[in-house]
Each structure stands twice: as structure tokens, then as C-alpha cells.
Amino acid sequence: MEFSGIGAGESVLDIGCGRGAVLFPVAEAVGESGEVIGIDLAEEMVKYAEADARERGLGHVATRVMDGQQPDFPAARFDAAIGGFSVFIWTHGADQLKPYQTLLRPGGIFAASAPSFFPTATGKWGFLPEVVHDLLLPHLTQPKENDAYDCPFANIHNNWLVTPEVVEGTLMDAGFVEAEVMEEDLPITVESGDQWVRWTRSHGMRRLWDRLSAAEAEELATEVAHRLDALRGDDGIITLPTPIVYMRARAPQS
């Protein structure tokens, strides 16, 4: 939200709003003179976000059950469209980003965050802890029989999030201008390797675990937890620097 530069009085669309991790900071930034609409395909998420908005007395916040891939709003409806760890899940290139450019008024901002697919110095994805990279990567990228797995993870060699230059180029191909990309480490701390495994089951990486049999998942989780436990510091905490990509661009002025 900070990277997007959203300001007071603006009308903002939060794509894939979930429980409101981005929705509510944006509501504070635009103030009562602004407007925030959060959309999500998960009815339960929208229900809780709506209840939280009402409890906070945020009359300028609205939520709707809607597919983020096909946002049903008129053209030039918003000053900004933002997606915190959401848009990347279903976008594979410029064509899937174009609808968000259409929703923006001239000069409007599109901003999003995603796990970094940029290769590290060792050639690995930084969002997977290096000590378990070899264990998890095959289950994220290799198709299985009768598997309709469409997450960008499965397209490792043709992914629009692989370098800053490719991200910027994809945004420009989608019709945006003034594209900017920034990568920043978010330190994730856990008390045990098992806690990290349980955390991965609470967000998009749960699709990795869902693809495994119960026996396969248990064996993999045990080995992952064991390797991560070896990283525990003197304070008993495991700290995992996790790189996040932030991107922003503008709709053309005309």
C-alpha cells in the first residue's frame, strides 16, 4: 500500500482482498473522502472482511464476492487497483493484467506484491528457504497425472515474475506506463520447522500439500521441519528472510 502511493480521497479497488490485510490500511490512507472496494472469490473471506469493516465503522469500505480475473466494473472506475499477494496467482502474462489497466482512470495506479521468483546468487527461488528448496520445488512445479495445476509455480521457465526487467516489460505490454519494481526481504520468524510447515498450509502453498498423499505429505513435512530446526538461533527462533516483489505502474494519461 505504501509503495503504491495511494492518497486521500481516492477510489481504490483491492483485488483478492481476503480478510482485509491491504483493504484496511488503504481505507485509512484514502480517508472518509475516499472509497475502497474489496473483491474476493471466497465468500467466507468477504463475509469476515465486511463484518470487520462494519465493526470499525468504515462507511467508505465495501466488499463484494467477485472473480479477480474478471472484475465486473465499468472502465475508468478507479484511481488505483491494488493486489496484495493475490494477482500473481492467476496471471501468466500481460493479457491477464490488461483488465486492471482498463479499470483505471488516466494516470491511475496499479500496484501489487508477490513472492519473489528472482533467482538468488545460488540460482534458487528466494521465497523457499534454501535448505528445503530441493525438497519443495519439484512438488510446486512438476505436474502429476490428471492434475489441473495452473498456478504460475508450474511454469518455472516462462514466468513473468522471474526478473525485474521481465516484470516491467510485462506491465508495459499490458498497456501500463512508468513501471517500477522493488524487491525487499521480509523476515519470517517461527519457533520450529513444524510451525513453518503449518504456516505454508494456511496460504497458497497449501496446494503443494494437497497434491500429495497423506503418507507423502507426512514424510515431506517431517524432513522439511527437521532441516529448518537446524537453523534455530541462540534465542530459539528460526528467522527466514523471505524476498517479496513490489510492483507499480500507471495507466496512460490518454
C-alpha positions in Angstrom: 0.0 0.0 0.0 2.8 2.4 0.8 4.7 1.6 -2.4 1.6 2.3 -4.4 1.4 5.9 -3.3 -2.3 5.9 -2.7 -3.6 9.2 -1.3 -6.5 10.8 0.5 -9.8 11.0 -1.4 -9.0 8.3 -4.0 -11.2 5.4 -5.2 -9.4 2.1 -4.8 -10.1 -1.5 -5.8 -8.5 -4.2 -3.7 -8.2 -7.3 -5.8 -8.3 -10.5 -3.8 -8.9 -8.7 -0.6 -9.1 -11.7 1.7 -9.7 -10.8 5.3 -8.5 -7.2 4.7 -4.7 -7.1 5.2 -4.5 -4.5 2.4 -8.1 -3.3 2.5 -7.9 -1.6 5.9 -4.6 0.2 5.5 -5.8 1.5 2.2 -9.1 2.7 3.9 -7.0 4.6 6.4 -4.9 6.2 3.6 -7.8 7.4 1.5 -9.9 8.6 4.5 -13.6 9.1 4.6 -13.4 11.3 1.5 -12.2 8.3 -0.5 -13.6 4.8 -1.3 -12.3 1.3 -1.1 -14.0 -1.8 -2.7 -12.5 -5.2 -1.8 -13.3 -8.2 -4.0 -12.6 -11.8 -3.4 -13.9 -15.1 -4.9 -14.1 -16.7 -1.4 -17.5 -15.9 0.1 -16.3 -16.6 3.6 -13.4 -14.1 3.3 -15.7 -11.4 2.0 -18.1 -12.1 4.9 -15.5 -11.6 7.5 -13.9 -8.6 5.8 -17.4 -7.0 5.6 -18.1 -7.6 9.2 -14.7 -6.2 10.3 -15.4 -3.1 8.2 -18.7 -2.5 9.8 -17.3 -3.1 13.3 -14.6 -0.5 12.6 -17.3 2.0 11.4 -15.7 2.3 7.9 -18.6 3.5 5.8 -16.3 4.2 2.9 -15.4 0.5 2.6 -17.4 -2.1 0.6 -16.8 -5.7 -0.2 -18.1 -8.0 -2.9 -17.8 -11.6 -4.0 -16.2 -11.3 -7.4 -13.7 -13.1 -9.5 -10.4 -11.1 -9.6 -9.7 -12.4 -13.1 -12.9 -10.8 -14.4 -13.6 -7.7 -12.3 -17.1 -6.5 -13.2 -16.8 -2.7 -13.1 -17.0 -0.1 -15.8 -13.9 1.3 -17.4 -12.0 4.1 -15.7 -13.9 3.4 -12.4 -10.9 3.7 -10.0 -7.9 5.8 -9.2 -6.0 2.8 -8.1 -6.2 -1.0 -8.3 -4.1 -3.0 -5.8 -3.4 -6.7 -5.2 -1.5 -7.9 -2.1 -0.2 -11.4 -2.8 -3.2 -12.2 -5.0 -3.0 -11.1 -8.6 0.2 -13.2 -9.3 -1.7 -16.4 -8.6 -3.9 -16.3 -11.7 -1.8 -14.1 -14.0 0.6 -15.6 -16.6 1.5 -12.5 -18.6 0.3 -9.2 -20.0 -3.1 -10.4 -21.2 -4.3 -11.2 -17.7 -3.1 -7.8 -16.4 -4.9 -5.7 -19.1 -8.3 -5.7 -17.3 -6.8 -3.8 -14.4 -5.4 -1.1 -16.7 -8.9 -0.8 -18.2 -10.4 -0.2 -14.8 -8.2 2.8 -14.0 -8.7 6.4 -14.8 -6.0 8.2 -16.8 -2.8 8.2 -14.7 -4.3 5.8 -12.2 -2.0 3.4 -10.3 -1.8 -0.4 -10.4 0.3 -1.9 -7.6 0.8 -5.5 -6.5 3.0 -7.7 -4.3 4.1 -11.3 -4.9 6.7 -13.8 -3.7 10.0 -13.3 -5.4 10.7 -15.7 -8.3 14.0 -13.8 -8.9 16.9 -16.3 -8.7 19.2 -15.9 -5.7 23.0 -15.9 -6.0 22.8 -19.7 -5.9 20.2 -19.8 -8.7 17.3 -20.8 -6.3 14.0 -19.1 -5.6 14.4 -17.0 -2.5 10.8 -17.4 -1.2 11.6 -21.1 -0.4 14.2 -21.4 2.4 17.4 -22.6 0.7 17.8 -25.7 2.9 14.5 -27.1 1.8 14.5 -25.7 -1.8 15.3 -29.1 -3.3 12.6 -30.8 -1.3 9.7 -28.5 -2.2 10.5 -27.2 -5.7 9.6 -30.5 -7.5 6.2 -30.6 -5.8 5.5 -27.0 -6.9 6.5 -27.3 -10.5 6.1 -30.9 -11.7 2.7 -31.9 -13.0 1.0 -35.1 -11.8 -1.4 -37.4 -13.5 -4.8 -35.8 -14.0 -3.5 -32.6 -12.4 -5.1 -29.3 -13.5 -2.5 -27.3 -11.7 -2.5 -23.8 -13.2 -0.5 -21.8 -10.6 2.5 -19.8 -12.1 4.7 -22.1 -10.0 4.2 -24.8 -12.6 5.6 -22.6 -15.3 9.0 -22.1 -13.9 10.8 -21.4 -17.1 8.3 -19.0 -18.6 7.2 -16.9 -15.7 6.6 -13.1 -15.8 8.0 -12.7 -12.3 11.5 -14.1 -12.9 13.4 -10.8 -13.2 12.7 -7.1 -12.6 13.1 -6.5 -16.3 10.6 -9.1 -17.3 8.1 -7.7 -14.7 8.5 -4.2 -16.0 8.2 -5.4 -19.6 5.0 -7.4 -18.8 3.4 -4.4 -17.2 4.3 -2.2 -20.2 2.9 -4.9 -22.6 -0.3 -4.8 -20.6 -0.7 -1.1 -21.5 0.8 0.5 -18.4 3.5 3.1 -18.3 6.1 4.2 -15.7 6.6 0.7 -14.4 8.7 0.2 -11.3 9.8 -3.0 -9.4 11.4 -3.4 -6.0 12.4 -6.5 -4.1 12.6 -6.5 -0.3 13.3 -9.2 2.3 10.5 -9.8 4.8 11.9 -11.7 7.8 9.6 -14.5 8.7 10.2 -15.9 12.2 8.9 -19.2 13.6 9.6 -21.2 16.7 10.0 -24.5 14.9 10.2 -26.1 11.5 6.8 -27.6 12.1 5.3 -24.2 12.7 6.7 -23.1 9.3 5.2 -26.2 7.6 1.8 -25.4 9.3 2.0 -21.8 8.1 2.5 -23.0 4.5 -0.7 -24.9 4.8 -2.6 -21.7 5.6 -2.0 -19.9 2.4 -1.4 -20.6 -1.3 1.3 -23.1 -0.8 -1.2 -25.5 0.7 -1.8 -26.5 -2.9 1.6 -28.2 -2.7 0.5 -30.3 0.2 -3.0 -31.0 -1.3 -1.3 -32.7 -4.3 0.4 -35.3 -2.1 -1.0 -38.4 -0.5 -1.2 -38.4 3.3 1.9 -40.5 3.6 3.9 -38.4 1.1 2.9 -35.2 2.9 3.8 -36.5 6.3 7.2 -37.7 5.1 8.0 -34.4 3.4 6.8 -32.3 6.3 9.0 -34.2 8.7 12.1 -33.7 6.6 11.3 -30.0 6.0 10.8 -29.4 9.7 14.0 -31.2 10.6 16.1 -29.1 8.2 14.6 -25.9 9.4 15.0 -26.8 13.0 18.8 -26.8 12.4 18.6 -23.1 11.6 17.3 -22.2 15.1 19.3 -19.3 16.6 20.6 -18.9 20.2 17.2 -17.3 21.1 15.4 -20.4 19.9 13.9 -18.6 17.0 14.2 -19.5 13.3 14.5 -16.4 11.1 13.9 -16.9 7.4 14.5 -13.8 5.2 11.8 -14.1 2.5 12.0 -11.8 -0.5 8.9 -10.0 -1.7 8.4 -8.3 -5.0 6.5 -5.0 -5.1 5.5 -3.5 -8.5 3.6 -0.4 -9.6 2.7 1.2 -12.9 0.3 3.8 -14.2 -2.5 3.8 -16.7 -1.6 6.2 -19.7 -2.8 9.7 -19.4 -4.7 9.4 -22.6 
